[in-house]
Amino acid sequence: MAVFPLPQLEDNAVLLPSSQTNSTQPQLCDVWRDIQGAHNWNGLLDRMVPNLKAEALRYGNLAQLCYDAFDGKSYSKNYGTCYHSKRDPFNKMGMSESGYQVTKYVYANTNLLNQVFGEKPKDQGVWLGFIAVCTDPNEIRRLGRRDIVIAWRGTQTAEEWIEDLRDILVPTRLSYRCKSIISRMEY
């Protein structure tokens, strides 16, 4: 399991860019919109502020849980599932102090097995990730909001890689205001 340590911040202080000097640093709960990208991280990336770095690592660790908790061993009788129940995955993964509670698991289906081998697909599909809600009052206070996380893993199994190769991406516009055709969607 690769859980990276989060930087320790005194009183959740944000290190302001050098253009701003202030004797009192704002807390994460006061600047969370900026940390989440409300202003395109202006002034936060040239010299990455500690709160932004800590939040990036925290969310990265939540995504890493999906990789670490996935049973991708094709010989396993539980292949394609999560190693842990929804009740306590954070404790089992070494993140007991996360402040989050898993509310749902996310599953995906690949139709490859059914199409190629005539096999019946699993009822629930392959485990992909989770939806978790921040329930710890201290963490909610620190964040300045009640946080909901949707975390998922990337392509890992052979079936998923083959399914990815079969997909056809076509140009699309995300909105009528978008003039460039650089985005693509699965067809």
Contacts in CASP RR format, 6 or more apart in sequence:
PFRMAT RR
TARGET T0000
AUTHOR 0000-0000-0000
METHOD contacts of the structure
MODEL  1
MAVFPLPQLEDNAVLLPSSQTNSTQPQLCDVWRDIQGAHNWNGLLDRMVP
NLKAEALRYGNLAQLCYDAFDGKSYSKNYGTCYHSKRDPFNKMGMSESGY
QVTKYVYANTNLLNQVFGEKPKDQGVWLGFIAVCTDPNEIRRLGRRDIVI
AWRGTQTAEEWIEDLRDILVPTRLSYRCKSIISRMEY
1 64 0 8 1.000
1 68 0 8 1.000
1 93 0 8 1.000
1 94 0 8 1.000
2 64 0 8 1.000
2 68 0 8 1.000
3 61 0 8 1.000
3 64 0 8 1.000
3 93 0 8 1.000
3 94 0 8 1.000
3 95 0 8 1.000
4 57 0 8 1.000
4 60 0 8 1.000
4 61 0 8 1.000
5 57 0 8 1.000
6 54 0 8 1.000
6 57 0 8 1.000
6 58 0 8 1.000
6 61 0 8 1.000
7 50 0 8 1.000
7 53 0 8 1.000
7 54 0 8 1.000
7 57 0 8 1.000
9 28 0 8 1.000
9 50 0 8 1.000
9 51 0 8 1.000
9 54 0 8 1.000
11 25 0 8 1.000
11 27 0 8 1.000
12 27 0 8 1.000
12 28 0 8 1.000
12 29 0 8 1.000
12 51 0 8 1.000
12 142 0 8 1.000
13 25 0 8 1.000
13 26 0 8 1.000
13 27 0 8 1.000
13 50 0 8 1.000
13 51 0 8 1.000
14 25 0 8 1.000
14 26 0 8 1.000
14 27 0 8 1.000
14 28 0 8 1.000
14 31 0 8 1.000
14 35 0 8 1.000
14 49 0 8 1.000
14 50 0 8 1.000
14 51 0 8 1.000
14 52 0 8 1.000
15 25 0 8 1.000
15 47 0 8 1.000
15 49 0 8 1.000
15 50 0 8 1.000
15 51 0 8 1.000
16 22 0 8 1.000
16 25 0 8 1.000
16 26 0 8 1.000
16 49 0 8 1.000
17 43 0 8 1.000
17 44 0 8 1.000
17 46 0 8 1.000
17 47 0 8 1.000
17 49 0 8 1.000
18 47 0 8 1.000
19 43 0 8 1.000
27 142 0 8 1.000
28 35 0 8 1.000
28 51 0 8 1.000
28 55 0 8 1.000
28 142 0 8 1.000
28 143 0 8 1.000
28 144 0 8 1.000
29 141 0 8 1.000
29 142 0 8 1.000
29 143 0 8 1.000
29 144 0 8 1.000
29 145 0 8 1.000
30 144 0 8 1.000
31 51 0 8 1.000
32 143 0 8 1.000
32 144 0 8 1.000
32 145 0 8 1.000
33 39 0 8 1.000
34 41 0 8 1.000
34 44 0 8 1.000
35 44 0 8 1.000
35 49 0 8 1.000
35 51 0 8 1.000
35 52 0 8 1.000
35 55 0 8 1.000
36 55 0 8 1.000
41 52 0 8 1.000
44 52 0 8 1.000
45 52 0 8 1.000
59 149 0 8 1.000
59 151 0 8 1.000
61 95 0 8 1.000
62 95 0 8 1.000
62 98 0 8 1.000
62 100 0 8 1.000
62 132 0 8 1.000
62 149 0 8 1.000
62 151 0 8 1.000
63 151 0 8 1.000
63 152 0 8 1.000
63 153 0 8 1.000
65 89 0 8 1.000
65 90 0 8 1.000
65 93 0 8 1.000
65 95 0 8 1.000
65 130 0 8 1.000
65 151 0 8 1.000
66 128 0 8 1.000
66 129 0 8 1.000
66 130 0 8 1.000
66 151 0 8 1.000
66 152 0 8 1.000
66 153 0 8 1.000
66 154 0 8 1.000
67 153 0 8 1.000
67 154 0 8 1.000
67 156 0 8 1.000
68 93 0 8 1.000
69 82 0 8 1.000
69 83 0 8 1.000
69 84 0 8 1.000
69 89 0 8 1.000
69 92 0 8 1.000
69 93 0 8 1.000
69 127 0 8 1.000
69 129 0 8 1.000
70 80 0 8 1.000
70 82 0 8 1.000
70 83 0 8 1.000
70 127 0 8 1.000
70 129 0 8 1.000
70 153 0 8 1.000
70 156 0 8 1.000
71 78 0 8 1.000
71 79 0 8 1.000
71 80 0 8 1.000
71 81 0 8 1.000
71 82 0 8 1.000
71 83 0 8 1.000
71 127 0 8 1.000
72 79 0 8 1.000
72 80 0 8 1.000
72 156 0 8 1.000
72 157 0 8 1.000
73 79 0 8 1.000
74 157 0 8 1.000
74 158 0 8 1.000
80 122 0 8 1.000
80 125 0 8 1.000
80 126 0 8 1.000
80 127 0 8 1.000
80 157 0 8 1.000
81 126 0 8 1.000
81 127 0 8 1.000
82 89 0 8 1.000
82 105 0 8 1.000
82 127 0 8 1.000
82 129 0 8 1.000
82 130 0 8 1.000
83 92 0 8 1.000
84 92 0 8 1.000
84 93 0 8 1.000
86 102 0 8 1.000
86 103 0 8 1.000
86 104 0 8 1.000
86 105 0 8 1.000
86 130 0 8 1.000
87 102 0 8 1.000
89 102 0 8 1.000
89 130 0 8 1.000
90 96 0 8 1.000
90 98 0 8 1.000
90 99 0 8 1.000
90 100 0 8 1.000
90 102 0 8 1.000
98 139 0 8 1.000
99 134 0 8 1.000
99 135 0 8 1.000
99 136 0 8 1.000
99 139 0 8 1.000
100 132 0 8 1.000
100 133 0 8 1.000
100 134 0 8 1.000
100 135 0 8 1.000
100 136 0 8 1.000
100 139 0 8 1.000
100 147 0 8 1.000
100 149 0 8 1.000
101 132 0 8 1.000
101 133 0 8 1.000
101 135 0 8 1.000
102 130 0 8 1.000
102 131 0 8 1.000
102 132 0 8 1.000
103 131 0 8 1.000
103 132 0 8 1.000
103 133 0 8 1.000
104 130 0 8 1.000
104 131 0 8 1.000
105 127 0 8 1.000
105 129 0 8 1.000
105 130 0 8 1.000
105 131 0 8 1.000
106 127 0 8 1.000
106 128 0 8 1.000
106 129 0 8 1.000
106 130 0 8 1.000
106 131 0 8 1.000
106 150 0 8 1.000
106 152 0 8 1.000
107 124 0 8 1.000
107 125 0 8 1.000
107 126 0 8 1.000
107 127 0 8 1.000
107 128 0 8 1.000
108 125 0 8 1.000
108 126 0 8 1.000
108 128 0 8 1.000
109 121 0 8 1.000
109 122 0 8 1.000
109 125 0 8 1.000
109 126 0 8 1.000
110 121 0 8 1.000
110 126 0 8 1.000
110 157 0 8 1.000
110 159 0 8 1.000
110 160 0 8 1.000
110 162 0 8 1.000
110 163 0 8 1.000
111 121 0 8 1.000
111 163 0 8 1.000
112 159 0 8 1.000
112 162 0 8 1.000
112 163 0 8 1.000
112 166 0 8 1.000
113 119 0 8 1.000
113 121 0 8 1.000
113 159 0 8 1.000
114 120 0 8 1.000
114 121 0 8 1.000
126 157 0 8 1.000
126 159 0 8 1.000
126 160 0 8 1.000
128 152 0 8 1.000
128 153 0 8 1.000
128 154 0 8 1.000
129 151 0 8 1.000
129 152 0 8 1.000
129 153 0 8 1.000
130 150 0 8 1.000
130 151 0 8 1.000
130 152 0 8 1.000
131 148 0 8 1.000
131 149 0 8 1.000
131 150 0 8 1.000
132 148 0 8 1.000
132 149 0 8 1.000
132 151 0 8 1.000
133 146 0 8 1.000
133 147 0 8 1.000
133 148 0 8 1.000
133 149 0 8 1.000
134 140 0 8 1.000
134 143 0 8 1.000
134 146 0 8 1.000
134 147 0 8 1.000
134 148 0 8 1.000
134 149 0 8 1.000
139 147 0 8 1.000
140 146 0 8 1.000
140 147 0 8 1.000
154 160 0 8 1.000
155 161 0 8 1.000
155 164 0 8 1.000
167 186 0 8 1.000
167 187 0 8 1.000
168 186 0 8 1.000
168 187 0 8 1.000
169 184 0 8 1.000
169 185 0 8 1.000
169 186 0 8 1.000
169 187 0 8 1.000
170 184 0 8 1.000
170 185 0 8 1.000
170 187 0 8 1.000
171 181 0 8 1.000
171 183 0 8 1.000
171 184 0 8 1.000
172 181 0 8 1.000
172 183 0 8 1.000
172 184 0 8 1.000
172 185 0 8 1.000
173 179 0 8 1.000
173 181 0 8 1.000
173 183 0 8 1.000
174 183 0 8 1.000
END
